[in-house]
Amino acid sequence: MQKELFDKYVNKVCKVYNISTTELYTKKKTTELADARHMLYFLCKEKGIKTPYIKKYMRDNGYPIDHSSIYHGHKKLLQKIEVDVDMKQVVEDIKKECTN
């Protein structure tokens, strides 16, 4: 069940950022790709998907990542939604669409 939710989040995040899933899993560090990954980590953590699972799903798609990077991404997006109401709304919309 967690894998299916993870995949839904991936698809929605890629749609919001107008990127492909292939781009999401590349090692490129552009702001757009980093922001998309941060949103993915945030959504997963907020829904209770544990970090080792996020790490595994990312690695399974060719993007090895460590726990601290997932934690950092979650923290960065949390800070962003505290000051950006539009970003907060985007996150809420994705949550709603993916859990119904």
C-alpha positions in Angstrom: 0.0 0.0 0.0 2.8 2.4 0.8 4.5 1.8 -2.5 1.3 2.6 -4.4 0.9 5.9 -2.4 4.5 6.7 -3.1 4.0 6.2 -6.8 0.9 8.4 -6.7 2.8 11.1 -5.0 5.6 10.8 -7.6 3.2 11.2 -10.5 1.5 14.2 -8.9 4.7 16.0 -7.9 6.1 15.5 -11.4 2.9 16.9 -12.8 3.0 20.0 -10.5 6.7 20.7 -11.4 6.2 19.8 -15.0 9.0 17.2 -15.0 9.2 13.5 -16.0 9.7 10.8 -13.5 13.0 10.1 -15.2 14.1 13.6 -14.4 13.0 13.2 -10.8 15.4 10.2 -10.4 18.4 11.8 -12.0 21.3 13.1 -10.0 20.8 16.6 -11.4 20.6 19.2 -8.6 18.6 22.0 -10.3 16.4 23.9 -8.0 13.3 22.6 -9.8 14.3 19.0 -9.3 15.4 19.5 -5.7 12.2 21.2 -4.9 10.2 18.4 -6.4 12.1 15.8 -4.4 11.6 17.8 -1.2 7.9 17.9 -1.8 7.9 14.1 -2.4 9.8 13.5 0.8 7.5 15.8 2.7 4.3 14.2 1.4 5.6 10.7 2.2 6.8 11.6 5.7 3.5 13.4 6.5 1.5 10.4 5.4 3.6 8.2 7.7 5.8 6.5 5.2 9.0 5.7 7.1 12.3 7.0 5.9 13.8 3.6 5.2 10.9 2.9 2.8 11.3 6.2 1.0 15.0 5.5 0.7 14.3 2.1 -0.8 11.7 3.3 -3.3 14.1 6.1 -4.4 17.0 3.6 -4.7 14.7 1.1 -6.6 14.2 3.9 -9.2 17.9 4.6 -9.6 18.2 7.5 -7.1 20.3 6.4 -4.1 19.8 8.8 -1.1 20.6 8.8 2.5 18.4 9.4 5.5 19.8 12.8 6.2 18.9 14.1 2.7 15.3 12.9 3.1 15.2 14.6 6.5 16.7 17.8 5.1 14.2 17.9 2.2 11.3 17.4 4.5 12.5 20.2 6.7 13.1 22.6 3.8 9.5 22.1 2.5 8.1 22.5 5.9 9.8 25.8 6.2 8.6 26.8 2.8 4.9 26.1 3.4 5.0 28.0 6.7 5.6 31.2 4.7 4.1 30.4 1.3 0.3 29.9 1.3 0.3 28.9 -2.3 2.8 26.1 -1.7 0.7 25.0 1.3 -2.4 24.8 -0.9 -0.5 22.7 -3.5 0.6 20.3 -0.9 -3.0 20.0 0.5 -4.4 19.5 -3.0 -1.9 16.7 -3.7 -2.7 15.0 -0.4 -6.4 15.2 -1.1 -6.1 13.8 -4.7 -3.8 11.0 -3.7 -5.6 9.7 -0.7 -9.1 9.6 -2.2 
